[in-house]
Protein backbone atom coordinates (compact mmCIF):
# COMPACT_ATOMS: atom_id res chain seq x y z
CA UNK A 1 0.00 0.00 0.00
CA UNK A 2 1.14 3.54 -0.74
CA UNK A 3 0.72 6.73 1.24
CA UNK A 4 -2.03 8.55 -0.63
CA UNK A 5 -4.76 10.85 0.56
CA UNK A 6 -6.22 7.78 2.29
CA UNK A 7 -2.89 6.62 3.74
CA UNK A 8 -1.11 8.98 6.12
CA UNK A 9 2.51 8.88 7.34
CA UNK A 10 1.44 8.15 10.90
CA UNK A 11 0.09 4.81 9.66
CA UNK A 12 3.51 3.67 8.44
CA UNK A 13 6.18 2.86 11.04
CA UNK A 14 9.77 3.11 9.87
CA UNK A 15 12.82 1.59 11.55
CA UNK A 16 16.28 3.12 11.72
CA UNK A 17 19.13 0.83 12.75
CA UNK A 18 22.26 2.68 13.83
CA UNK A 19 21.52 6.01 15.52
CA UNK A 20 24.76 7.90 15.44
CA UNK A 21 24.81 11.41 13.97
CA UNK A 22 23.42 10.34 10.57
CA UNK A 23 20.96 7.77 11.86
CA UNK A 24 19.47 10.14 14.41
CA UNK A 25 19.21 12.84 11.74
CA UNK A 26 17.26 10.44 9.51
CA UNK A 27 15.03 9.48 12.44
CA UNK A 28 14.23 13.17 12.96
CA UNK A 29 13.41 13.64 9.26
CA UNK A 30 10.92 10.77 9.47
CA UNK A 31 9.42 11.97 12.75
CA UNK A 32 8.90 15.44 11.31
CA UNK A 33 7.14 13.82 8.33
CA UNK A 34 4.69 12.18 10.72
CA UNK A 35 5.97 8.60 10.88
CA UNK A 36 6.27 6.56 14.06
CA UNK A 37 10.00 5.71 14.24
CA UNK A 38 11.68 2.71 15.85
CA UNK A 39 15.38 3.54 16.39
CA UNK A 40 17.59 0.53 17.14
CA UNK A 41 21.23 0.33 18.19
CA UNK A 42 23.25 -2.42 19.85
CA UNK A 43 25.79 0.17 21.05
CA UNK A 44 25.34 1.31 24.65
CA UNK A 45 26.89 4.71 23.93
CA UNK A 46 24.45 5.40 21.09
CA UNK A 47 21.57 4.10 23.17
CA UNK A 48 22.45 6.59 25.89
CA UNK A 49 23.15 9.61 23.67
CA UNK A 50 20.59 9.23 20.87
CA UNK A 51 17.42 10.40 22.69
CA UNK A 52 19.00 13.71 23.71
CA UNK A 53 20.59 14.17 20.28
CA UNK A 54 17.25 13.57 18.57
CA UNK A 55 15.57 16.02 20.93
CA UNK A 56 18.18 18.67 20.12
CA UNK A 57 17.73 18.08 16.39
CA UNK A 58 13.97 18.44 16.78
CA UNK A 59 14.55 21.73 18.61
CA UNK A 60 16.67 22.81 15.66
CA UNK A 61 13.75 21.91 13.37
CA UNK A 62 11.46 23.96 15.58
CA UNK A 63 13.77 26.98 15.37
CA UNK A 64 13.76 26.59 11.59
CA UNK A 65 9.96 26.57 11.48
CA UNK A 66 9.71 22.97 10.29
CA UNK A 67 7.43 21.65 13.03
CA UNK A 68 3.63 21.73 13.10
CA UNK A 69 3.45 20.53 16.71
CA UNK A 70 5.49 20.90 19.92
CA UNK A 71 8.68 18.82 20.11
CA UNK A 72 7.04 16.49 22.64
CA UNK A 73 4.47 15.44 20.04
CA UNK A 74 7.21 13.94 17.86
CA UNK A 75 9.11 12.38 20.76
CA UNK A 76 5.98 10.41 21.65
CA UNK A 77 6.24 8.74 18.21
CA UNK A 78 9.84 7.65 18.87
CA UNK A 79 10.98 4.31 20.28
CA UNK A 80 14.68 3.91 21.08
CA UNK A 81 15.92 0.43 21.97
CA UNK A 82 18.58 -2.23 21.51
CA UNK A 83 15.89 -4.86 20.88
CA UNK A 84 15.53 -5.65 17.17
CA UNK A 85 12.13 -7.28 17.80
CA UNK A 86 10.60 -3.80 18.01
CA UNK A 87 11.07 -3.60 14.23
CA UNK A 88 8.29 -6.14 13.63
CA UNK A 89 5.75 -3.38 12.92
CA UNK A 90 7.91 -1.47 10.43
CA UNK A 91 7.10 -1.10 6.73
CA UNK A 92 10.63 0.09 5.93
CA UNK A 93 13.86 -0.43 7.90
CA UNK A 94 16.85 1.81 7.15
CA UNK A 95 20.33 0.59 8.07
CA UNK A 96 22.81 3.35 9.03
CA UNK A 97 25.73 1.47 10.59
CA UNK A 98 29.47 1.60 9.87
CA UNK A 99 30.57 1.02 6.28
CA UNK A 100 31.92 -2.50 6.84
CA UNK A 101 30.20 -5.36 4.96
CA UNK A 102 30.82 -7.85 7.78
CA UNK A 103 29.05 -5.67 10.33
CA UNK A 104 26.22 -4.85 7.92
CA UNK A 105 25.73 -8.55 7.24
CA UNK A 106 25.30 -9.21 10.96
CA UNK A 107 22.85 -6.33 11.26
CA UNK A 108 20.79 -7.52 8.29
CA UNK A 109 20.49 -10.98 9.82
CA UNK A 110 19.05 -9.43 12.99
CA UNK A 111 16.72 -7.16 11.03
CA UNK A 112 15.50 -10.00 8.80
CA UNK A 113 14.73 -12.21 11.78
CA UNK A 114 12.57 -9.47 13.30
CA UNK A 115 10.57 -8.16 10.32
CA UNK A 116 8.02 -9.69 7.98
CA UNK A 117 8.76 -10.84 4.43
CA UNK A 118 6.93 -7.76 3.15
CA UNK A 119 9.24 -5.23 4.85
CA UNK A 120 11.56 -3.21 2.66
CA UNK A 121 15.12 -3.18 3.99
CA UNK A 122 17.40 -0.36 2.84
CA UNK A 123 20.92 0.90 3.43
CA UNK A 124 22.12 4.49 3.74
CA UNK A 125 25.49 3.42 2.32
CA UNK A 126 27.26 5.65 -0.16
CA UNK A 127 30.25 3.34 -0.62
CA UNK A 128 29.22 -0.33 -0.89
CA UNK A 129 27.31 -1.61 -3.94
CA UNK A 130 23.68 -2.44 -3.20
CA UNK A 131 24.06 -5.57 -5.35
CA UNK A 132 26.54 -6.91 -2.79
CA UNK A 133 24.57 -5.97 0.31
CA UNK A 134 21.28 -7.42 -0.92
CA UNK A 135 22.83 -10.88 -0.91
CA UNK A 136 22.80 -10.68 2.90
CA UNK A 137 18.98 -10.66 3.19
CA UNK A 138 16.43 -13.44 2.49
CA UNK A 139 14.30 -11.22 0.20
CA UNK A 140 16.86 -9.37 -1.98
CA UNK A 141 14.13 -8.13 -4.32
CA UNK A 142 12.95 -5.85 -1.47
CA UNK A 143 16.42 -4.48 -0.67
CA UNK A 144 17.65 -1.13 -2.02
CA UNK A 145 19.73 1.90 -1.17
CA UNK A 146 18.28 5.05 0.37
CA UNK A 147 21.15 7.52 0.65
CA UNK A 148 20.49 10.69 2.66
CA UNK A 149 22.46 13.91 3.05
CA UNK A 150 23.29 15.48 6.40
CA UNK A 151 21.32 16.98 8.05
CA UNK A 152 18.64 14.61 6.76
CA UNK A 153 15.78 16.70 8.14
CA UNK A 154 16.84 19.87 6.34
CA UNK A 155 18.07 18.83 2.89
CA UNK A 156 16.02 17.97 -0.20
CA UNK A 157 18.51 15.37 -1.43
CA UNK A 158 17.69 11.66 -1.41
CA UNK A 159 19.25 8.99 -3.63
CA UNK A 160 17.40 5.70 -4.15
CA UNK A 161 19.44 2.92 -5.74
CA UNK A 162 18.39 -0.47 -7.10
CA UNK A 163 20.64 -3.50 -6.83
CA UNK A 164 20.77 -6.23 -9.47
CA UNK A 165 17.96 -8.13 -7.73
CA UNK A 166 15.78 -5.21 -6.64
CA UNK A 167 12.28 -5.26 -8.10
CA UNK A 168 11.66 -1.80 -9.51
CA UNK A 169 8.15 -1.53 -8.09
CA UNK A 170 9.58 -1.36 -4.56
CA UNK A 171 12.03 1.35 -5.57
CA UNK A 172 9.22 3.24 -7.30
CA UNK A 173 7.15 3.02 -4.11
CA UNK A 174 9.97 4.40 -1.95
CA UNK A 175 10.56 7.10 -4.58
CA UNK A 176 6.98 8.26 -4.27
CA UNK A 177 6.89 8.02 -0.47
CA UNK A 178 10.10 10.08 -0.29
CA UNK A 179 8.22 13.12 -1.57
CA UNK A 180 6.21 13.04 1.65
CA UNK A 181 9.55 13.40 3.47
CA UNK A 182 10.09 16.77 1.80
CA UNK A 183 12.64 15.35 -0.65
CA UNK A 184 13.21 15.67 -4.38
CA UNK A 185 14.67 12.18 -4.80
CA UNK A 186 16.69 10.63 -7.58
CA UNK A 187 16.20 7.01 -8.65
CA UNK A 188 19.10 4.92 -9.95
CA UNK A 189 17.84 1.83 -11.74
CA UNK A 190 21.41 0.50 -12.13
CA UNK A 191 23.80 -0.06 -9.25
CA UNK A 192 26.98 1.91 -9.95
CA UNK A 193 29.92 2.41 -7.59
CA UNK A 194 29.54 5.68 -5.68
CA UNK A 195 26.02 6.30 -7.03
CA UNK A 196 25.37 9.64 -8.76
CA UNK A 197 26.23 12.23 -6.12
CA UNK A 198 29.58 10.78 -5.07
CA UNK A 199 30.65 10.23 -8.66
CA UNK A 200 29.91 13.83 -9.55
CA UNK A 201 31.54 15.27 -6.44
CA UNK A 202 34.63 13.05 -6.51
CA UNK A 203 35.24 14.12 -10.10
CA UNK A 204 35.35 17.68 -8.74
CA UNK A 205 37.53 16.66 -5.78
CA UNK A 206 40.02 14.90 -8.06
CA UNK A 207 40.37 17.90 -10.36
CA UNK A 208 40.70 20.34 -7.45
CA UNK A 209 43.35 18.19 -5.73
CA UNK A 210 45.21 17.80 -9.02
CA UNK A 211 45.29 21.57 -9.57
CA UNK A 212 46.51 22.06 -5.99
CA UNK A 213 49.24 19.41 -6.38
CA UNK A 214 50.44 21.12 -9.54
CA UNK A 215 50.44 24.54 -7.93
CA UNK A 216 48.00 25.92 -10.48
CA UNK A 217 45.87 27.65 -7.84
CA UNK A 218 45.61 27.83 -4.06
CA UNK A 219 42.94 25.90 -2.21
CA UNK A 220 41.53 29.23 -1.01
CA UNK A 221 41.09 30.49 -4.58
CA UNK A 222 39.56 27.22 -5.76
CA UNK A 223 37.09 27.28 -2.87
CA UNK A 224 36.13 30.85 -3.77
CA UNK A 225 35.71 29.96 -7.44
CA UNK A 226 33.47 27.00 -6.62
CA UNK A 227 31.39 28.89 -4.06
CA UNK A 228 30.71 31.95 -6.17
CA UNK A 229 30.38 30.34 -9.60
CA UNK A 230 28.89 26.85 -9.19
CA UNK A 231 27.32 27.89 -5.90
CA UNK A 232 25.33 30.61 -7.65
CA UNK A 233 23.35 28.21 -9.87
CA UNK A 234 23.54 24.64 -8.54
CA UNK A 235 20.45 24.72 -6.33
CA UNK A 236 18.35 26.26 -9.09
CA UNK A 237 19.49 24.44 -12.21
CA UNK A 238 21.54 21.32 -11.60
CA UNK A 239 23.99 20.22 -14.29
CA UNK A 240 22.00 19.61 -17.47
CA UNK A 241 19.67 22.62 -17.16
CA UNK A 242 22.82 24.70 -16.65
CA UNK A 243 24.19 23.47 -19.98
CA UNK A 244 20.85 24.24 -21.64
CA UNK A 245 20.82 27.70 -20.07
CA UNK A 246 24.38 28.47 -21.16
CA UNK A 247 23.60 27.36 -24.72
CA UNK A 248 24.76 24.17 -26.42
CA UNK A 249 26.06 25.65 -29.65
CA UNK A 250 29.59 26.12 -28.29
CA UNK A 251 29.63 23.07 -26.03
CA UNK A 252 31.23 20.67 -28.53
CA UNK A 253 34.27 22.82 -29.11
CA UNK A 254 34.69 23.51 -25.40
CA UNK A 255 34.49 19.81 -24.55
CA UNK A 256 37.06 18.97 -27.22
CA UNK A 257 39.45 21.53 -25.79
CA UNK A 258 39.06 20.97 -22.06
CA UNK A 259 38.39 17.23 -21.59
CA UNK A 260 41.93 16.18 -22.61
CA UNK A 261 43.28 18.61 -20.01
CA UNK A 262 41.34 17.20 -17.04
CA UNK A 263 42.98 14.86 -14.56
CA UNK A 264 42.24 11.15 -15.08
CA UNK A 265 44.59 9.70 -12.48
CA UNK A 266 43.45 6.56 -10.65
CA UNK A 267 45.81 7.09 -7.71
CA UNK A 268 45.15 9.09 -4.54
CA UNK A 269 46.33 12.69 -5.09
CA UNK A 270 49.51 13.62 -3.20
CA UNK A 271 47.86 16.35 -1.15
CA UNK A 272 45.15 13.96 0.07
CA UNK A 273 47.75 11.27 0.83
CA UNK A 274 49.60 13.76 3.04
CA UNK A 275 46.37 14.45 4.93
CA UNK A 276 45.86 10.72 5.45
CA UNK A 277 49.46 10.20 6.60
CA UNK A 278 49.03 13.04 9.12
CA UNK A 279 45.79 11.44 10.34
CA UNK A 280 44.11 14.79 9.72
CA UNK A 281 40.33 14.82 10.23
CA UNK A 282 39.50 18.39 9.30
CA UNK A 283 37.15 20.24 11.63
CA UNK A 284 37.01 17.23 13.97
CA UNK A 285 40.66 17.58 14.96
CA UNK A 286 41.48 21.12 13.86
CA UNK A 287 43.87 19.89 11.18
CA UNK A 288 43.03 19.54 7.49
CA UNK A 289 43.47 21.54 4.31
CA UNK A 290 42.78 24.48 6.63
CA UNK A 291 43.63 24.80 10.32
CA UNK A 292 40.90 25.30 12.92
CA UNK A 293 41.12 26.42 16.53
CA UNK A 294 39.10 24.79 19.31
CA UNK A 295 35.96 26.81 18.53
CA UNK A 296 36.00 26.94 14.75
CA UNK A 297 34.89 23.35 14.20
CA UNK A 298 31.70 23.99 16.15
CA UNK A 299 31.27 27.35 14.41
CA UNK A 300 31.38 25.64 11.01
CA UNK A 301 28.82 23.09 12.18
CA UNK A 302 26.50 25.87 13.35
CA UNK A 303 27.05 27.86 10.16
CA UNK A 304 26.25 24.81 8.03
CA UNK A 305 23.02 24.24 9.98
CA UNK A 306 21.95 27.85 9.36
CA UNK A 307 22.94 27.64 5.71
CA UNK A 308 20.89 24.46 5.24
CA UNK A 309 17.86 26.24 6.65
CA UNK A 310 18.36 29.11 4.21
CA UNK A 311 19.06 26.93 1.18
CA UNK A 312 16.06 24.71 1.96
CA UNK A 313 13.78 27.74 1.96
CA UNK A 314 15.35 29.00 -1.25
CA UNK A 315 14.93 25.61 -2.95
CA UNK A 316 11.30 25.53 -1.82
CA UNK A 317 10.68 28.70 -3.84
CA UNK A 318 11.99 26.99 -7.01
CA UNK A 319 10.83 23.33 -6.94
CA UNK A 320 11.83 21.13 -9.85
CA UNK A 321 8.26 19.84 -10.25
CA UNK A 322 4.98 19.25 -8.45
CA UNK A 323 4.22 15.80 -7.15
CA UNK A 324 1.01 13.84 -6.75
CA UNK A 325 0.99 10.25 -5.47
CA UNK A 326 -1.53 8.06 -7.22
CA UNK A 327 -0.25 4.49 -7.27
CA UNK A 328 -0.61 1.49 -5.03
CA UNK A 329 2.08 -1.04 -4.20
N, C-alpha and C positions, 0 to 999 in steps of 0.2 A: 504494500500500500504506500501511496505517496502523500506527502503533506500538501493538501489542496485547501480550498476554502472549508472543506468538511473535516480536514485533518490538521490539527494544530500542533506546534512544536512541543507543547507540554504533554502531548500524548506519546511522544517518542523519546525514550530514555537512551542516552548515549554514554558509553564507557570511555574513560581515558586511563590508559595504563602507563605509568611513569609520570610523576607530577613534580618534576623539577621546574625550572624557569619556563621552558617551552610548554610542557604538559599542563601546568597550572594556567598559563596564558590561554591555551586552547580550551580548557575547562571553563574559563571565564567567558570566552567568546560564545560558547554553547549555552551557558547559563543566561547570558544577556539576551540570546535569541529565544529563550523560553523553555529550553529543554531541561528535564531532570538529568543530572549528571552523576555518574558513579565514577569516582576517581580512586584508582587502585595503585598501590606501590608496596613492594616487599621491603623497601628500605626504611629503617626506623627514623633516619634523619629527615627524609622526605615526608614521612607520615606525621612527624612532629611539626615541621615548618610549613607544609602546604596550606593548611587552613588559614593561617594568618597571611600568607602570601596571596592567596586567592582573595581574601577580604580586602587587602590593600589594593589589589588590581581592580576590584569592583569599585572601591572608593575613587580610584583614578578614572574609571568609566563614568562615575557619577559626576566628577568634576568636569568631565568632557561633555556632559549632557547626553550620555548614551543610555541612561537608565530611565525606564518608565515607572519604576517602583523603588521604594527604599532598598538599601543594600541587603537588609535582613530578609526581604522577600526572596532574593536569589539564593541566599545561603541556605534557606529552608529546602531548596531543591537539590542541594549538594550532599552527597554521601562520600566520605573519605574513609578508606579502609585498606587493610592488607589482605583481605579475604576475597579471592577471585570469584567466589560463588555469588557475590552480590551483582555480578555482571549478567546473571541469568535473565534479567528483564530487558537487556539492552538490544536495540535494533542495529546499532553500529558500535563497534569497539575500535578505538584509535590507539595504536601502540606508539609511545614516545620515549622509548628507552635508549640506552647508549648504542652507538652505531657499531655493534659487534654481532655478526651473524649467530654465533654460538649462544649469546645471551638472548637474542631475539627468538631463537628457536625454542629455548626453554620457556620464554614468556608466552609464545603462541600455543605451546602445549597446554599451559595452564588456562589460557583464555578459552581454547577449544573445548576443554573438558567442562567449562562452566556455562558456555552459551549453547543456544540451539543451533541446528543445522541451517537455519534461515538467517542467522546473524551475519552481517557483513563485517569482516575484519580488515582493518587498514593500517598502514604504517605511515608515519610522518617522515620517514627517511628521505634524505636528499642525496644519498651516496650509494646505497646498495640496490641493485636491480630488483624490481618487483617480481620479475620472473624467477629469481632465486628464492626470495622470501616466501612466495606462495607455495613452494614445495613443502613448507613446514606446517601446513594446515591441512585438515582432512577435506575441506571443500575449497580447493584453490580457485574455482570459478567465481567465488564470492570474495576473493582477496584482491585488494588494489592499494594504490598509494594515494594518500591525501596529505599533501605537503603544504604546510602553513608558513607564514612569515611572522616574525616577532615585531611588535606584540600582536598576537593573533586576534585580539578583540578590537584592534584599531587599524587594521590594514585590509584592503580589498582583495589582496592576492590570495589565491588558492589554486594549487596544481594537483589535478586528479590524473593518475597514471594507471593504465591497464598493463598487467603482465601478460605473458603468452597464453595463460589459461583463463584469464578473466573474461567472463561473459559481459559483453558490452552493455546489456540492459541494466546491470547493477551499477556500472560506472555512470550511465546516463541518469539513473535515479539519484545517485549521490550528487551529480552535477546540478540537477534541478533543485535538490534540497539545499545545496550550498548557497543558493541565492537567498534563502531565508536566513542565512547567517550573515547577510550583508556583504557577501563576496561577489566578485566578478570572475568566476573560476575559468581555468583553462582545462581542456580535456585532451590527454595524450593517449591515442589509441594504440601506439607502439611504445614498448619499453626501451628507452634509450638511456645510456649512462649519463647521469647528471641531470636528466630531464631538461626542460626548456630553459628555465631561469638560470640554473647553474651554468649551462653551456654558454648562454649569452654573456653572463657576467664574467666567467673565467676567460673567455676570449678577450674581454676588456682588461682583466687583471694581467693576463700574459703580455699583452701589448704594452701596458703601462710599466710593468716590471722590466720589460726588454728596453724600453726607452730610458728608464732610470739607470739600468746597468750600463748602457752605452753613453750615458752622460748627455743625452740629447736635451733633456729638460729636468728640472728639479721636481721632486714629488709635490712640493707646494704648488708649483705652477700647473702641474697636471691635475691636481685636485681642483684648483680654481677653474681650469678649462672645462672639466667634466661637470662641475656644479653649475656653472653659469651658461654653458651651451646646452649639453644634454639635459641638465636639470630644468631648463626653461621650457621643454616641450614633452618630456617623457610621459608625465602623468596624463597629459591631454591626448597625445597622438599614438604613443607606441612607436614601433619601428617602421612598419609598412605604410601606415598613414603618413608618417614623416616623409618617406620617400615620395609618396604621391604628392604631398604638399609642396615639396621642394621642386618637383617636376622631374620626369623620367627621361627627358630628351637628352640630357647630358650624362646620365648615369652610366651608360656603357663605357664611355671614354674614361670616366673617373675610375670605374672599377678596373679597367685594363691597366691604368697607371699606378693605382695604389695597392691593389691586392698583392702583386709580386714583392712589394716593399714591407708587408706586414710579417711579423714574427710567426714562424711555424714550428718552433722548437718543441720537442717532446720532453725535454729535461726541465727540472725545477730551476727557475731563474736564480742567478747568483745572489741577488739581494734577498730573496725569500729564504734561500738556504742559510744565509747568515743569521736571519731572524730565528730560524729553527735551531741552529747551533747554539745560539745565545739563550735558547728557551724563553724567548720573548713572547708575551701574551697580550701585547697591546694595552688597552685601558685597564685590563685586569691586574697587571703587574706594574704599570707605569712605563714599560719599555716596549717599543715597537718601532714603526717607521717614524713616529713622533715620540717625544718623551712627555710624560704626564706626572704631575705632582700628586700628592695623596688625595686631593679634592677633585682633580679634573676628570678622573674616571667617572665619578658619580655625577659631575656636572654634564658630561656628555650623555650619560644615560637619561638624565632629566630633560636635556635639550631634545634628545631624540623622541622622548615621549610627547613633548609639546609639539614637535614638528609633525609627528604622526597624526595628532589631533587636527592640526591645521591642514595637512595634505589630504586627510580623509574628508574633511568638509569641502575642500576644493574639488576633489574628485567627484563628490556627490553632486556638485553643480553641473558636471559634464559627464554624465554616465555614458557608457559605450552603447547601451541599448536598454530598452524596457524588458521586463521579464514577466511571463505569466505561466504558472504551472498548470498543466492540463492532462497529465498522463498518470496511469496507474502502473505499479510494479507487478 
